[in-house]
Amino acid sequence: MATAAATSASEAEAEPKAGPTAEGEEDDVKTARTRRKVLSRAVATATYKAVGPGWDQPEEGVSESDGDEEYAMASSAESSPGEYEWEYDEEEEKNQLEIERLEEQLSINIYDYNCHVDLIRLLRLEGELTKVRMARQKMSEIFPLTEELWLEWLHDEISMALDGLDREHVYDLFEKAVKDYICPNIWLEYGQYSVGGIGQKGGLEKVRSVFERALSSVGLHMTKGLAIWEAYREFESAIVEAARPIAGFLSPFDREQTFDSQLEKVHSLFRRQLAIPLYDMEATFAEYEEWSEDPIPESVIQNYNKALQQLERYKPYEEALLQAEAPRLAEYQAYIDFEMKIGDPARVQLIFERALVENCLVPDLWIRYSQFLDRQLKVKDLVLSVHNRAVRNCPWTVALWSRYLLAMERHGVDHQVISVTFEKALSAGFIQATDYVEIWQAYLDYLRRRVDFKQDSSKELEELRSAFTRALEYLKQEVEERFNESGDPSCMIMQNWARIEARLCNNMQKARELWDSIMTKGNAKYANMWLEYYNLERAHGDTQHCRKALHRAVQCTSDYPEHVCEVLLTMERTEGTLEDWDIAVQKTETRLARVNEQRIKAAEKEAAFAQQEEEKAEQRKRARAEKKALKKKKKTRGADKRKAEEDEKEWGDDEEEQPSKRRKVENSTPPAGEAQDLEAETSLFGKSAPVDVDPPSKQKERAAALKRDMPKVPHDSSKDSITVFVSNLPYSLGEPDVKLRPLFEACGEVVEIRPIFSNRGDFRGYCYVEFKEEKSALQALQLDRKTVEGRPMFVSPCVDKSKNPDFKVFRYSTALEKHKLFVSGLPFSCTKEELEEICKAHGTVKDIRLVTNRAGKPKGLAYVEYENESQASQAVLKMDGMTIKENVIKVAISNPPQRKVPEKPEARKAPGGAMVPRQIYGARGKGRTQLSLLPRALQRPSVTVAQAENGPAPQPAVTTSAATEAPKMSNADFAKLLLRK
C-alpha cells in the first residue's frame, strides 16, 4: 500500500518546473481543448433550457449524453488501459487460475493489500465488470484507496454510466474518493464530471457546490490548487459567453439578474484566487487585467501583493518538496512546523493531508494530525473522519484506536457505534501483547465513565463488570495463546476493577477476591503490590484486614521486606494493642533474620562460583601456556636435530674435528671470500652447497625481518574522516594492499592502504584505507560485509574511541522494529533467495539479511524486513512454526536484547584479601592472543587504558607515584631475577 501511495504522490508532487515534451504538450492541449468544448456545450445546453426556446443554440444536436461521452473520452485519455492482445487459450486459463488463487488467499487473510490490487488488475484485464466492481468495493471497505486506484475505478464507472441512476452511483463514488485522501486530481475530475449533468434538475447548483467544496479542500494547494481555480472560472466564463448573445434581448432587470450577476461571479473568482499564494500568480493577474473591462480595484491589487509576499515565504518549503524524493517525510515535517507557527488552521490541515498522501503508513504523523484537530478545530465530522482514516491506514497501531475511542466519546457518538469500533480494534492484529491490554484499558475506562454509581445497580454497571470479566478471559486465552504472555504481568486491569469495586461500588468483598487473584499470579513477592492492597484496605476496609494483609506481606515479600516490616510496625505503634505489637515485632525480626541469612548464603554461593570460574580460567591459561611452551620446545629440538644431520652429512664422522667445526659454523660467520672458497672446494668433491637454498623457517624469518625493517607509518587521527577501518580479512591474504586496492578504488581515489602486520611479519587481518575525499570514505562503508576470499569483510568508520566513547560500530538497530522479523532455526543450507520466495507470499519484502559468523558461515538466523508493520504481523502468524527442509523455524517481531555495555574496572578482593583491579578483557574475551608471558613474580597491577576503536591506543598518563614505584628494568635485570628461581 505504501508503494502505491508513494508512487502516485511522488509522480504528482515532484513535477518538474520545465515544460513537458512536445508530444506530452500536444496531448495536454488536446485534452484541455476537449474539456473546454464539453464545458461550453454543457453550459450552452443549460442556458438554453433556462432561458427558453427564444435563443438559438450555437451548435444544434448537442445532448447531455453527447457531453458525457466526450467527457468520458477526455477524462480517460491518459488512464485508458490501452489495447490488450486477448489470448483465449493459455493466457486466459493462466489468469483464471491466478484469480482463483488470489480469491482463496483473500479468504484466508482479507488484510493482504497487494493481493487485493492484483485481483482487481486481473479481473479488469479479463473484462469481469461485475466481479471487479465487487472486488473494489471490498477493498475500499478495508483500506483507503490511492489516487490511481480511485481514478481508474471512476473512469470505468463513467464509461458504463447510461442513465441518471448510474450518474448518481458515480456521484457516490466521487464522494467516497474525496474522503480517503486530499487529491486535487480527483476533485478536478469530480467537478468536470458534474458539468455533464448540468441539464438535470439542480445541475447548475450541483456543479457550483462541487467546485466550492473543491476550493475549500485543495484551493490553498500552492502547486495544484491553480487547476481547480481555472476549471471553476472556465465554467463560469462559459456561462457568461453562452448568455452573451441574448443579453441584448433581455429587460434591464432580467439582464441584471442573469448576465451582470454572472459577470460578477467571474470577477469574484479572480479576486478570491489572487488573494491566495499560488504558483503562477503573475499569469493569473495578467489574465484578469486582459479579461476585465474595468480597472482592477486597489484592494484587489493590495491583496495580490500581499499574497506574493506570502508566496516568497512558502517557496523554500515547496521547492524542498519538489527537489526531494518520496516520501519526503522530513521535508513535510519541517513544512508542518512552519505552518503550525503561523497558525492558520486551514493551511495546517492542508499540509497534513498532503504529507499523509505519501506517508499514510506513518502512525506518528496520524497521531500528530489527530491531536491538532482534537485540540484546535474540534469539528466533529472532520475529527472523526481523520481518526477513521488513521485506523484504516495503520490498523496495527493501538494508540490510534485508543484516540479514536476517546474522540468518539468526546463528540457523543452512539454507544453501539463505539462498541463496534472496539471490536474492530480487537481484530486489527496488534503485534504486542501489551497493545491488547492498552485497548482494553481504553474501552473499560469509557464504560466506567458511562456508569452512574449513585444507583446501586444499573445496566451500565453490569455491562462494565461483564466487560472486565471478558477482558481477563480474552487476555488469558487469545493473547497468551498467541504471544505466550498476557501482556499484563502486574494485573493492572484487575487492579482497576478492584479499585472501582472498593471506591465506587462499596464492594470490598469483591475487591478482596480480585486482590487474592492478583497475588496468586506471581505478584506476592513484590512489596509494592502488597502496599497497594494495604492502602486500599486502609481507605475503604477495616483495621483487621489491613493487619492481615501486612502479615501476609511480611511472609511473602522478597524484594523489599524491610519496607513492609516498617509499615506493619508503624501501624501497630499507632493502632495496635501490646499483644499486636509483640506479634508484629516477633514476625518482623524472624523474617528479617531469615532474609539476611538467605542473602549471606547467596553471596557466599556467588563468591564461590566466581572463585571457581577464576580458578578454571587460570587452569586454562596455564594449560595453554604449557602447551605453547611444549610446542615451541619440540620445534626447537626438531630444528637442532635436522641441523645436526645436515652437519654430519656435510663434514663426515670425524669426532675430534666435528665439535670445533660445528662451533665455528654456529658461532661465526665466514667472510665472503672464505665462503666462496668453501663453496668451490665442496663443489670439487661433488657435494652441493647449502648456502643457496635456505630452509622454510629461515625464509619466513627473512620475510619477517624485511617487514620489520619497513618504515612504520603512524596513524594520523586528523584523517579519520577520509579513512575507513577494514577488518575480519583472511590472515592468509597475500599482499593485502594490492588485492584490496581495486575493490576500494571503485568508491574513489585511494591515497594509501596500510595493512597491519605482527612482529613476526604475519598479516593480522585488518588494515586502514585512506581516501582523497570524504565522500569516497562514506561510499566505501557500503562495502561492509562484502565477501573477500570466503570471509565477510567488515568496513567501519575510523573513530578514536578514547575521544568518542559512545561511538557504536554496530550498524543494526537494537530497538523494537515492528516491520522486521527475526527468523531462527533455519537450515544452514537455506539461501537468501529461497527465504525470500517463502516470505514474499505474505507481503512486500524490502530486505533479507542472513546472519553469518566471522568466517562467513551461516548461523541459521535471518532478519526479514517488510514494507510495513501490517505485513510483518501477518507473516508472523503464517510463518511461525513452518517447516523448511525438515527444520521447524521460529518467527517473531525483531526486538533484540539490549547490548551489554562494557563494565568499568572495579576493585574486588583477591583470594588473599588484597584489593586488586578487576581484569578487563578485549573485544574477543580472554583469548589466546591476550596471554601474559610475564612471570607472576614480576606481575604488577596495570592501569587500564582506553583504546581507540579501529585506531591506535592513546598513551597512558604516567603518574608520579607510578614512576617511583615501578622503575624501568633492563634485560639484564630480568635475567638476574629469572636466575634466582
N, C-alpha and C positions, 0 to 999 in steps of 0.2 A: 504493500500500500504506500509506503514511504517513497518507493522508487517512482511510482506513477505520479504521485502528487508533486514530488520534487522535480520530475522531468517536465511536467506540464507547466509548473510555475517558473522553472528556470528558463524555458523557452519563451514564456510570456514576459517575465520581468527583464531578462537580460537582452533586450532588443538593442542592436547596435544603433548608434546615432546616425551613422551614414545610411543613405538610402539603399533599398534592396536592388537586386539585379534588374536588368531591363525586362527580362521575362516575368519576374515577380511583380514589377511595377505594372506591366500590361495586365496581368491577372487582377491585381488590386483595382485598377481603373475600371476594368470590365465589371467586376463585382459591384463597385460603388455606383457605376452608371446604372446597372440593373436595379439596385436597391432604390436609387432616386426615382427611376421610372415607375417602380412599384408604388413608392410613396405618392408620387404625383397622380397616378391613375386612381389609387385608392381614395386619396383626398378629393380628387375631381368627382368621383362617384358619390362620395358622401355629401359634397357640396350640392351636387345636382339634386340628390334626394331631399336635402334640407331646404333648398331654395324653390324647387319645383320645376315643372317642365318648360318654364319660360326661358330657360337658359340652355343653349346647346352645348353639349359636351365637346371638348376639343377632340376627343377620339371616341368614336362610337364603337359599340360592340364589346366594351370592356365590362366584364362581370367580376364578381368577387372571387369566383373560383379561378378565373384567369390570374388575378393578382396572387392568389395563394400558390398557384402552380409556379409562377415566375419567382415568387419569394422562396419557395422550396428549392428551386434551381439555384437561386443566388446564395442562399444560406448554406446549401450543401455542396457548393462548388469546390471548397477546399477540403471538405471532410468526406467526400464520397469514396467508398472503398475501392473504386476502380473496376475494371473488367476482369472478373475471375475466369480462369480457364477451368470449366467444370469437367471433372472426370468422373464418370458414373460407374467406374469399376473398382479398382483397388483404392484410389484416393478416398472415395466416398465411404467405402467399407472401413477404411482405417479411421476416418473421422468419427464414424458412428461408434466404433469400439472405444475411441478415446472419450467420446461424450458419455458413454455408459460408465467408464472408469471414473470420470470426474464426478458424475452424479452419485456414484457409490461412495466416493471419498467424502463428498459433502454430507452424505447421510451419516457418516461417522463423525466428522468434525465440521460443523457448519461455520466455524470461525476461520476457515482457511481462505484468506483473501485472494491469493494468487489462483486458487482453484476456481473461485467464482469468475475471475477475469477470463481465465482460459475457457471455461464453459460458455460464457457469453460470446466470446470470439468465434468458437467453433459452431455454435448454434446460428449465429448470424451468417457465417460462411455457408452453412448448409441451407439457409433460407427458411429455417424453422421460426416463423414470426411469432407464433403463439408461445412457443417454448422460450424463445429469447426474451419475450416480454415478461414472462413469469420469473425467469432467472434474474433479470434485472430488478424486478420488484422484490424478490427475496434478498438480494444483495443490498438493496437500498434500505431495507428494514434493519439490517445488522450494521452496515458500515456507511459512513458518508462517502458519496462518490466524488471522484475527481472531476475537474472541468472537462477533460477529454471524454470521460465516460458519459457525463451528462449531455454534452453536445452531440455525441454520437447517438444516444438514445433519443434525444429531442428531434434530430433530423430524420431518424427513421419513423418516428410517430407523425411528424409533419407530412412526410411523403405519403403516409397511409391515411391521413385525415380526409374524410369525404363530406361530412355534413357538420351541422352545428354541435351535435353531441361529441363528435370527435374533436372539434375545436375546444370544447370545454375540458375534455380529457387532456389535451395538450397544455391548456392553461394550468391545470392542476399539476402537471409535471413541472412546468416552469416554476410554480410556487414552491414545490419541494426542492428544486435545484438551487434556487437563490437562498434557501435556508441552510444548506450544507456549508458552503464557503462563500465569501465575498468575491465573486468573479465578474469583472466588468464585461467580459465577452458574453457571458450568459445573459446579463441584463440587457446588453445591446441586442442579442437575438430575441429576447422576450419583447422588447419594445417594437422591433421591426415586425415580428410576427403578429403582434396585436394590431398593427396598422392594417393587416389583411382583413380584419373583422370590423373595420370602421363603418361598413354599411349596415351592420346589425344594429339592433336597438341598444342604445347606450354605448355604441362602439367608440365614438369620439371621446367620451369621458373615460372609457377604459384605457385608451391609448395614453391620454394625458396622466391618468393615475399611475400607469406603469412607469412612464418616464420620470414623473416626480419622485416615485419611490426609488428609482434607479439613481437619481441625483442625490437623494438623501443617503443612499447606501455607498455609492462609489464616486459621487460627483467631486469629492475632495481628492481623489486619487491623482497625484501630480503627473503621472506618466500615461495613465489610461482613462482618466476622467474626461479628457477632451473629446473622445469619441462619443460619449453619451450626450454631452452638451451639443455637439454638432448634429447628431441624429435628431435630437429634440427640436433644434432650431430649423433643420431642414423640413421636419414635419409641419411645424407651424408656418414656415415660409411657403410651403406647398399649398397650404390652405389659403394664404393670402393671394398667391398667384392664381389659384383656381377661382377665387371670388372676385378678382380684379375686373374681369370683363363685364360683370353685371352690376358693379358698384354704381355706375352712372345711371342705371335704371331704377335705383332704389331711392326712397324718400330720405331726407336728411336724418330723420330719426332712425330709420332702418339701417342707413349707412353707418351711423354712429354705433349702433348696436352690433353690427356684424363686421364690416370692413375695418373701421377705425379701432374697434376693440381688439380685432385680430392683429393689427399692426402693433398695438401696444404690448401684446403678448410677446412678439418677437423682440421688441425693444427691451422688455423686462428680462428676457433670457440673456440677451447680450450684456446687460448691466450686471445681472447676477453672476455671470461667468467671469467677467472682467474684475470682479471684486474678490476672486479666489485665486491663490497662487497655483498656476498650472503651467506646464511646459508649452512653449509656442504661443504665449500670451500676446506677443507683439503682432503676430499674424491675425489673431482674432480681433485685436484693436483696429488694425488696418482694414479688415473686412467690415467692421462696424462703421468706420468712417465712410467707406465706399457705399454701404447699403443705406445708411441713414440719410434722409433728405434734409434734416435739420442739424444744426451744430450739436456736438456732444456736450451734455451738461458738465459744468465744472465739478460737481460732486462725483460724477462717474469717473472723471479723469483723476481726481484725488484718490478714489478707491483703487483705481487701476495702478497708480504709482505706489500706493501702499502695498498692494499685492505683489508688485515687482520686488519691493524690498524684502518682503517675506520669502519670496521665491529664492532670493540670494542666500537667505539663512538656511533654507531647506536643501539647496543644491548639493552641498558636500555629502549629505547623507544619501540622497538619491544617486549621486554618482558613485558612491561607495557600493551601493547595491548593484548598480549596472556593471561595475568592474569585477565584483566578487563572483564566485561560483556558488551554485546552490549547495546546501540550503541557506547559506548566509545568515546563520543564527547570530553570530557575534555582531554583524552589521545591523541586523534588526533590533538586537538588544540595545545597542547604542542609540538607534533612532527612537526607540520606545522611551528610553531615559530622557532624551531631549524633549519629546512631546509631553512627557509627564511633568517636566519642569515648567513648560509653557502653560499646561493645564486646560487645554481645550478638549472637552470630553469627546466631541465628535471625531477630532483628529486622532486622539489616543485610541479610540475604538477602531478606527480605520487601520492604523499601523499595526495594531494587534492582529486584526483579521488578515492583513497582508502577510504578516510573519507566519501565521498559522497555516496559510496555504502551502507553504514549503516545509513547515516544521510541525505538521499535525500530530506527530508521534512523540513530541517532547512534553512530558507531563508538567514540568515546571513552568513552561510557557502558558499552558492552560490554567494552572493554579494562579499565576500572577494576573492573568486576564480576568478570571472569575472573581478574584479578590478585588480588583479595581471596580468591577461592576457592582459587587455586593456593597462596597463602601462609598462609591461615588454616585453612580447613576440610579441604582435601586429601582429600575424599571422591571416589573415582574416578567413580562413576556420576553424581554431581551435577556434578562439574567437567567431564567430557566432554560431558554433556548441554548445559551452558551454552555451551561452546565450539562445539558443533554448531549450536545455535540462533543463535549470533552470526554464523557464516559464512553461514547461510541467510538471515539478515536483511540483512547487509551484505556480500555476496559480492565487492564491488569493493575491499574494504579488505584490503591484503596483510598488515598487522600482525595481523589476526585469524586469518588462515590460518597464519602463522608460529607464533603462540602455540598454535594448535590442534595443529600437528605436535609441538611441544615437550611439550604436555600428554599427547598420546597416547604419546609415547616415555617420558615420566616415569612413566606408570601401566602400562607394559608391554603396550601394545596390540600385536596381531599385526602383523608386518611387511607382510603383504599388505593389511591394512586401511589402514595408513599410506600405502602406495603408491597405493591407490585415492583416498584423500583428497587426496594431492598432485596427482593427475591432475585431480580436480575443481577444484582451485585454479587450475591452468593454463587451464582452460576458463571461469573465472569472469568474464573480461572486465575486466582491470585497465585503468586509464586512463593509466598512465605506463609508459614502458619500464623505468624503474628498479624498478618493482614486480615485474616478472618476474625481474630479477636478484636481488632480495631473497628471493623464494620459492624460487628455485633454490639460493641460498646456504643457506637453512634446511634444505632437503632433502638437499643434499650434506653438510652438517655431520652430519645424522642418519646418513647412510650411512657416513661416516667413523668415527663412534663405534661402529658395528657390527663394524668390521674388527679382527681380531686380527693386528697387524703383526709378531708374533713368528714367524708362519708365512710362509714365502717366497711362497706362493701360496694363495689361498682363493677360495671362491665369492663371499664378501662383497667382497673386493678387486677382483675382476673386475667385479662389479656397480657398484662405486664408479667405476672407470675408464670403464666404458661410460656411466655417468650423466654424468660430466664431458664426455665426447665429445658426448653428446646435448644437454647444456646449451649448449655452444658452437654447435652446429648450430641449435638452436632460436632462440637469440638472433640468429643471423645471418640465418636465413630468416624465421621467423614475426614476430619483434619488429621487425627492421629494415624488413620489408615494410610493417608497419602504422604505425610511428612514424618511419620514416626515420632511426632511430638504434638502436643495440644496447642502449643503456642502461648499458653498461659500458665507458666510454672508457678507463678505467685498467686494464681487463682483470683485475679482481680475482679472477674465477673461475679464470682461467689462473694467476694468481699463487699462489692457494691450492693448485691442483693441483701446481704446480712445487714448492712447499714440502713438500707431502706426499710427493712422489716423492723429494725430496732427503733429508728428515729422517727419514721413517718407513719408506720403501722402499729407501733407499740406492741410488737410481737417478738419478745425476747426469746421465747421458746424456739421459734423458727430460726432466729439469728444464731442461737447456740448450736442448733443442729448443723447449720451451714458451717460454722467455725470448726466444729468437730470434723466435718468432711474435709475442710481445708487442711487441718493438721495431719490427717491421715494420708495426705498426698505428698508427703516428704517435706513439709514445712515446719514440723515440730522442732527441728534443730535450730531454727533461726529465732533470735531474741526479738527482732522487730515484729515478727508475726504475733508472738505472744503478747507483746506490749500493745499492739493494735487491738487485740481482743480484750486485753485488760482495760484499755481506755474506753472501749465500747461498753463493757460491763460497768465501768465506773460512772459513765454518763447516763446509762439507761437501765442498768441492772441493780444488783444489791451487793453488799459487802461480802456476803458468804460466797457468791460466785466469783467475785474478784479474788478472794483469798484462794479459792480452789484453782483458779486459772494460774495464779502466780506459783503455787506449789507444784503444779504440773510443769510450769515453765522451768523452775529450778532443776527438776529432774531430767528434762529433755534437752534443754538448750546446750549447744556445744560450741557456738561461735563466740558469744559474749556472756558467759554465765555470771560474771561479776556484776554486770549491769542489772540483770534480772534479780539477783540476790539483793542488791541495793534497793531496788524498788519494793521488794517484799518487806525488807526491814523497815523502810520508811513508812509503809502503810501500817505495819503493826505498831510502830512507835507512836503514830497519831491516833489509831483507832482500835488496836487490839488490846486484849487483856494480857495479864502476865503469862498465863499459860500459852496464849497465842505467840507471845514474844519468845518464850523459851523454845517452842516447837520450831519457830522460824529460824532462830539462831542455830539450833542443832542441825537443821536440814541444810542451811547455807554453809555452815562450817564443814559438814560431812561432804557436801557436793564439791566445794572448792578444794578440799584436800584431795578428793579423788581426781579432780581435773588437773591439779598440779602434779600429782603422781603420774597421770597419763602423759602429760606434757614432758616430764622428765624422761620417761621411758621412750617417748617418741624421739626426743632429742638425742638420747643415747643411741637409739637404733640408727638414726640418721648419721650420727658421727661415726658409728662402727661401719656403716655401709660406705661412707665416704673414705674411711681409712682403708677398707678392703679394696675399693676402687683404686686408691693411690698405690697400694701395695701391688696390685695386679699390673698397674701401669708401669711401676718400677721394675717388676719382673720382666715384663715385655721389653722394656727398654734395655735391661741387662742382656736379655736373650738376643736381641738384635745386635747389640754391641759385640757380644761374644761370637755370634755367627759371622759378623763382618770381619772381626779380627782373625777368626779361623780361616775364612775365605782368603783374606789377604796373606796370611802365613803360608797357606797351601800354594797360592800363586807365586810367592817369593821362592819357596822350595822348588817348585817346578821350573822356574826360570833358572835357578842356580844349577839344577840337575842338567837341563838342556845345555847350559853353557859349559859345564864340566865335560859332557860328552863331546861337544864340539872341540874343546881344547885337547882332549885325549886323542881324538881323530886327527887333529892338526899336527900335534907335536910327538906323537908316539907314546911309548910306555916307559920312558926313562924316568925313574923315580927320583933320582937326585936332581936332575936338571929341571923337572916339571914344576916344582913349587916356586923356584925363583922366576922362571919364565911366566908362570901364572900370575905371580905378584906384579911382575913388570907390566904384563898386559892390563891387569886390573888397576894398578896404582899410577900408571904413567901413560902418557900419550906420545907416541914416537913422532919425531919431526917428519915433515913432508918428504924430505929426501930419503930417510930411512924407510918410510912407508912404501915409497916407490921401489926401493931396492928389495925390500921384503917381498913385495908383490912379484917382482921379476924373478926373484930366487925361487919362490914357491911355484911359479909357473914353469920354471925349468924342470922341476920334478913331476910335472903333470898334475899338480894339485890346484884346485880352484881357489881363488882369492875371495874370502868372505867379506871384504871391505865394500864391494859394490852394492850388495843387497843386504838391507837391514831386516831384522825380524819384525813382525807386525807390531809388537809392543813398542819398539823404538820408533817405528814410523808414526804411530799415534802420538808418542811423546813429542816427536819433532813437529807434528802439526799443531799440537797444543802449545808448544813453545812459540811457534810462528804467530798464533792467535794471541798469545800473551804479550808478544812484542808489538802487536798492533797498537797504534795510539788510541787511547780511550777518550771518547768524546763525552764530556759531562752533559747531563740533561739540563736544558735551558727552560726553566719554568715559564719564562715570558712568552714562549712559543707554544704554550699548551692549547691555545685557541686554534692553531693551524696544525695540530698534531693529534693523531689517534693512537690508542694503545691496542695492539693486536696480541691475543693470547690463545692458548689451547691449540697451538700448532704442533704438528708431529715433531718429536725430538730427532727423528731420522731425516728431517728435511734438510737436504744439502743445498748450500748457497741460498739461504732464505731471501736475501735481498734481490737476487737475480730472479727467483721464481715468483716472488710477490709483486715485483715492480709492474709487470703488465696488468696484473689484476687491479692495482690501485691507480694506475695511470688513466684508466677509463673514467675516473672521477675528477681528474685534474692533474696539473703538473706536480710531480713528486720531486721534492728537493733532496730528501735523504731517507733511506731506510736503515735503521740501526738495530740489527739483531743482537740479542744478549746471549753471551756465552759464559760458561762456568770457567773456573780457574784451570780446569783440565782441557778447555777448548771445546767442550760439548755444547751444542745448541740447547738452550733452556726452554724453548717453546714459546717465546714471546719476543716482541720487538716494538719499536716505535716507528711510525711512518709520518714524516713531516711534509706538508704540502706548502705550496706557494701562497694559496689563498684560503681563507676560512671557509668559503662555500664548498670548496673541494673536500675539506675535512668533514663538513656536515653531510655531504653526499656519500662519503666513504662509510659513514655509520650504517648505511643501508646494506652494506655487505656483511653485516653481522649474521652469524650462523651459516655462512656460505661454506660448503664443503671443500676442504683442501687436503688432498691425498687421504680421503676417507674419514677425516675428522672435521667437525664443525668449528670454523674459525670464529672467535669472539672478537668483535670490534667495538670499542667503547671510547668515550671521550677521555682525554688525558687530563686528569684532575689531581691536584695535590690535596690529599685528604687531610693533611695537617692544617691546611688553610680552609678547607671546606669539609668539616667533619660530618655534615648532614647529607653530603652527596651520596646518592644511591645509584649504583650501576645497574641494578635490576630494573629492566625496562618494562616489565609487565605489571599490570595493576594487581594490587593485593587487597583491594576492596571488593565488595559485592558488585557483580556485574550481571544484571538481570537478563541481558540479551546474549550472554555467553554461557555455554555448557561445559562442565568438566566430565570427561568420559574416562572411566578406569576399567581395567580388566580386558583390554583389547589384546588380541593375539599379536605377538611380535612381528608376524609376517604381514599384518594389515597395513596397506599403503594409504597414502593421503587420498588418492583417487577413489579407492574402494569405500573409505569412510564418507567421503563427500557424496558418493552415489546413494548411500543409505540416508544421510542427513537431509539432502535436498528434497526428499519426499515430504518433509514437514515444514518447509519454508525456504526462504532465500538465504543461502549460506554465503556470508561475506568472506570468511577466512577460516582455515583449519590449521592448527599447529600441533604436530606430533612431538611429544616430549622425548628427548634423547639424552643419553649421558654424554660425558665429555668426549668419549670415543665415537659418538655418532650412532650408537646402538639404541634402538627403541626401548622404552621402558613400559610400554603397554598403556600409556596415558595420552590424552589428547584434549585440546580446547577447541570448541566449535563455536564460532561467532555467527549469530543470526542477525537478520536485518532489524528486528525489533523484539521487545520483551514477550509479546503475544506468541510469536512463532517459537521462541525458546521454551516458553511454558508448555506449549502443545507438544514439542519434541520430547520434553522430559516425560510426559505422560505416555507417549508412544514408544520410546526407545529404552526406557529403564527396564532392565531385566531381559533385554533382547539377546539372542544367541548369535554370535558371529564366529564362524569357524570353530565350533564346539566350545567357545568361551562365552560365558554369561557376563555381559557388561553392566556396569552401573553408570547411570547418568543423573547428574544433579546440576543445579544452577551454580555457576562459578562463584565461590566465596572462599578464597584461600585463607588459611590461618595467618595470624599476624606473624610477620617475620621477626625472629629473635634479634634483639639488639645486643651487640657485644657487651659483656659485663665489664664494669670498671674494676681495676685492680683493688682488691680488698685485702686487708690484713687478716690472717687466720692463724690459728695455733697449729704448730707442728706437733708431732707425737711427743717430742721432748718438752713441750710447753712454750717454746720461744715463738715469738710472733715473726712470721716470715711473709713476704708478699705473695699474693696468690698468683699461680702460674698463668700466664697469658699466652695462648696459642695463636697461631696464624690462621689464615682463612681455610687451611686444609686440616686443622686439628693437630693432634700430636703425631705428625707424620715422621717417616724415616729421615727426611731431609732436615728435621729440626733436632736431631740427636746431638747432645752436647758431648764433645770429645775431651772436655777439660776434666781432669781428675776431681773427684768430690772433695778432696782435701783442699783444693785451691778454689773451689766454687764460693762465690760471694753473691749476696742478693744484688741483682742488677736492676737498674732503673728502666722501666718500660718506656720506650719512646714511640710516640705516634708515628706511623709510617704513612708515606704518601701513596695513595692508591694509584696504580699504574705509573708510578714515578719514583724518584729517589727518596730515600728516607732522610728526614732532616737530622742534622747533627744534634745530639743531646747536649743540653746545657750542663756543664761540669760545675758543681758547687764547690765551695772552699773546703767543706768538711770531707767531701768525697775525694778531693785531691790529696788531702793529708792522710786519709785512712788507706787509700789504695794507690801507692806509688807504682810507677811503671817498672816492669821486670824484664830483664834481658833473657835471651835464650839460655845463657849460662846459668842464670838464677833458676830457671825452670829445671834445667838438667840436675843441678845440685839437689833440688827438692825431690826429684824423682829418685836419685841415687840413695837418698836417705831411707827409703822404704825397705 
